[in-house]
Amino acid sequence: MPNIKSAKKRVKIIEKKTLTNNMIKSAYKSAVKKFEQAVEAGKVEDAKVLLSEATTLMAEATKKVDQACTKGVIVKNTAARKKSSMSKKLNAMA
């Protein structure tokens, strides 16, 4: 435990920031997972329905990836790579 008052404050701030980062990271991972599950569940019969469904999920997932990047939870190149792989999966499904 820190003894200095400013160090004690920093510990509290770090705990809050860690919780915030974990919340953002969890939302980002959940959105990506939802998108991937929607793509995997795609069937030939209802491809158009799943494609329109997947595009809305991709918009949500892309938004979460961008938010995580903006907040500094993930790096810019990681965000670009995730968005690129999601769009590749979507195009392959179509």
C-alpha positions in Angstrom: 0.0 0.0 0.0 1.2 3.5 -0.8 2.0 5.8 2.1 2.0 9.1 0.3 -1.4 10.9 -0.2 -0.9 11.5 -3.9 0.1 7.8 -4.5 -3.1 6.8 -2.7 -5.1 9.0 -5.1 -3.4 7.5 -8.1 -4.3 4.0 -6.9 -8.0 5.0 -6.8 -7.8 6.6 -10.2 -6.0 3.6 -11.7 -8.8 1.3 -10.3 -11.5 3.4 -11.9 -9.7 3.5 -15.3 -9.1 -0.2 -15.2 -12.8 -0.8 -14.7 -13.7 1.6 -17.5 -11.2 -0.1 -19.9 -12.6 -3.5 -19.0 -16.1 -2.4 -19.7 -15.2 -1.0 -23.1 -13.1 -4.0 -24.0 -16.0 -6.3 -23.0 -18.5 -4.4 -25.1 -16.1 -4.5 -28.0 -15.5 -8.2 -27.8 -19.2 -9.0 -27.4 -20.1 -7.0 -30.5 -17.4 -8.8 -32.5 -18.6 -12.1 -31.2 -22.2 -11.4 -32.1 -21.2 -10.5 -35.6 -19.1 -13.7 -36.1 -21.9 -15.8 -34.8 -24.3 -14.2 -37.2 -21.9 -14.9 -40.1 -21.4 -18.5 -39.0 -25.1 -19.1 -38.8 -25.6 -18.0 -42.4 -27.4 -20.5 -44.6 -27.9 -20.5 -48.4 -31.7 -20.3 -48.1 -31.9 -17.1 -46.1 -28.6 -15.5 -47.1 -30.3 -12.2 -47.9 -31.9 -12.0 -44.5 -28.7 -12.9 -42.7 -26.8 -10.5 -44.9 -29.0 -7.6 -44.0 -28.8 -8.8 -40.4 -25.1 -9.1 -40.5 -24.6 -5.6 -42.0 -26.5 -4.1 -39.0 -24.4 -6.2 -36.7 -21.3 -5.1 -38.5 -22.3 -1.5 -38.1 -22.6 -2.1 -34.3 -19.4 -4.1 -34.1 -17.5 -1.5 -36.2 -18.8 1.2 -33.9 -17.6 -0.7 -30.8 -14.2 -1.3 -32.4 -13.9 2.4 -33.2 -14.9 3.4 -29.6 -12.3 1.0 -28.1 -9.7 2.5 -30.4 -10.6 6.1 -29.6 -10.5 5.3 -25.8 -7.1 3.8 -26.2 -8.1 0.3 -25.2 -6.9 -1.2 -28.4 -4.3 0.1 -30.9 -5.3 1.8 -34.2 -3.8 -1.0 -36.3 -5.7 -3.6 -34.3 -9.0 -1.8 -34.9 -8.3 -1.6 -38.6 -7.4 -5.3 -38.8 -10.6 -6.3 -36.9 -12.8 -4.2 -39.2 -11.0 -5.5 -42.3 -11.5 -9.1 -41.3 -15.1 -8.6 -40.5 -15.8 -7.0 -43.9 -13.9 -9.9 -45.5 -16.2 -12.4 -43.7 -19.2 -10.5 -44.7 -18.2 -10.3 -48.4 -17.3 -14.0 -48.4 -20.8 -14.8 -47.0 -22.4 -12.8 -49.8 
